[in-house]
Amino acid sequence: MDKYRFETKIIHAGQKPDKTSKALATPIYQTSTFCFDSVEEAGDVNFGRQPGYMYSRAANPTVDAIQEKLCALEGGEAAVFTSSGMGAIGSLMVGMLESGDHLISGDTVYGGTDYVLRTNLPRMGIEVTMLDTRDLEAVKAAIKPNTKMIYVESPTNPTLKLTDISAISKIAKEHGIKVAVDNTFSPPPIQYPLALGADLVVHSVTKYINGHGDVIAGAVIGNAEDIQSIKAHGVTKLCGTTPSPFNAYLTLRGAKTLPLRIRQHCENAMELARFLEKREEVKLVNYPGLESHPQHELAKVQMNGMYSGIISFELKEGINGLSAFEAGKKLLNNLKLMAIAVSLGDPDTLIEHPASMTHDNVPVEERMKIGITDGLIRVSVGLEHIDDLKEDLEQAFEALQK
Ligand SMILES: Cc1ncc(COP(=O)(O)O)c(C=O)c1O
């Protein structure tokens, strides 16, 4: 597949006509187990002396097909598909780290990941340092003899700060440390962490890669040795975060249109970000594609000039006498088209007010420290007509004055 361009690879990789029926679409092998003609054959398959399948927790043909497609997507040697993005992240940690190791992570990561890093890993004897990975000197200073991995999300959720993946990878290589990047927010053709020097990429496939809002799944992509370790210790043996063949099938189908969808998400997001920048109710718009983004120059290179479909913006205090917190809630409650929902990367525009919806239980000071201010709103810009999205926001902004 290497000689083909991205749009071609993402359609064809992993998809061969079915051996028995010649079906073009990969069949859903919805089975727990596989049969053998003899005990000898079972032993040979189980111990890898001959190809084949034994039990779907370990391997399944539909899952193999999506794993091959995901390799082509990120340019990795091997991939493992998991039952959720958190399953991928948990399996990465369990598969790559052990008691006594030290992990450096960005201090702004997805909430579930944050919990695993702060709670589960220390319980397993893994030391974790969380810091602002935009600060390369701070990263260098945090490296210890037992540091095994640097873990980053770029752009971060929901403040859309970037980490220089190339620079971090260079530092890590000098110390023999692995770099893992959560690339959920900006999948190819936007950002290619492996090409930038990272060793492993994780995804919540739930989001852009499947792209239709009907699957929970995840993946880790990297070199064959690391993926085998993650598969054996994390996914298949210990955690069992095995995906269903049906979700593998849906993702095979969804991923084929990834480049088309990504282009439209990016185009709509750029236009909506510019629209929001002009609204007098808005204090600040976070979008790496805007010239006003403090890391726009890095984004141009690292995100291939595409910037993804996620925007966050802050409402001003005192609009029509409302606090920013109340204005955030009121704005969302007046939307007619955009869905008030967490998640991202769906064809539908999803909008959320983190302070009231997802971070209500976080002490205000802590919430502020990670940039989740009272009036912050995150939008996963969908594939609807941009004018309908603007009109929906416009009428909701007008409703704030009533
Ligand atoms: C950046 C990021 N990583 C990982 C996850 C976890 O993925 P999942 O919900 O598929 O377990 C999410 C979920 O929102 C996410 O946004």
Ligand as a Chemical Component Dictionary entry (heavy atoms), coordinates in Angstrom:
data_LIG
# 
_chem_comp.id                   LIG 
_chem_comp.type                 NON-POLYMER 
_chem_comp.pdbx_formal_charge   0 
_chem_comp.three_letter_code    LIG 
# 
loop_
_chem_comp_atom.comp_id 
_chem_comp_atom.atom_id 
_chem_comp_atom.alt_atom_id 
_chem_comp_atom.type_symbol 
_chem_comp_atom.charge 
_chem_comp_atom.model_Cartn_x 
_chem_comp_atom.model_Cartn_y 
_chem_comp_atom.model_Cartn_z 
_chem_comp_atom.pdbx_ordinal 
LIG C1 C1 C 0 -8.472  12.729 23.525 1  
LIG C2 C2 C 0 -9.225  11.530 24.010 2  
LIG N1 N1 N 0 -8.557  10.401 24.291 3  
LIG C3 C3 C 0 -9.194  9.292  24.733 4  
LIG C4 C4 C 0 -10.561 9.291  24.944 5  
LIG C5 C5 C 0 -11.230 8.037  25.438 6  
LIG O1 O1 O 0 -11.868 7.388  24.385 7  
LIG P1 P1 P 0 -13.149 6.449  24.536 8  
LIG O2 O2 O 0 -14.275 7.308  24.982 9  
LIG O3 O3 O 0 -13.313 5.867  23.172 10 
LIG O4 O4 O 0 -12.799 5.417  25.567 11 
LIG C6 C6 C 0 -11.300 10.437 24.650 12 
LIG C7 C7 C 0 -12.767 10.450 24.848 13 
LIG O5 O5 O 0 -13.425 11.452 24.780 14 
LIG C8 C8 C 0 -10.619 11.593 24.174 15 
LIG O6 O6 O 0 -11.263 12.729 23.894 16 
# 
loop_
_chem_comp_bond.comp_id 
_chem_comp_bond.atom_id_1 
_chem_comp_bond.atom_id_2 
_chem_comp_bond.value_order 
_chem_comp_bond.pdbx_ordinal 
LIG C1 C2 SING 1  
LIG C2 N1 SING 2  
LIG C2 C8 DOUB 3  
LIG N1 C3 DOUB 4  
LIG C3 C4 SING 5  
LIG C4 C5 SING 6  
LIG C4 C6 DOUB 7  
LIG C5 O1 SING 8  
LIG O1 P1 SING 9  
LIG P1 O2 DOUB 10 
LIG P1 O3 SING 11 
LIG P1 O4 SING 12 
LIG C6 C7 SING 13 
LIG C6 C8 SING 14 
LIG C7 O5 DOUB 15 
LIG C8 O6 SING 16 
# 
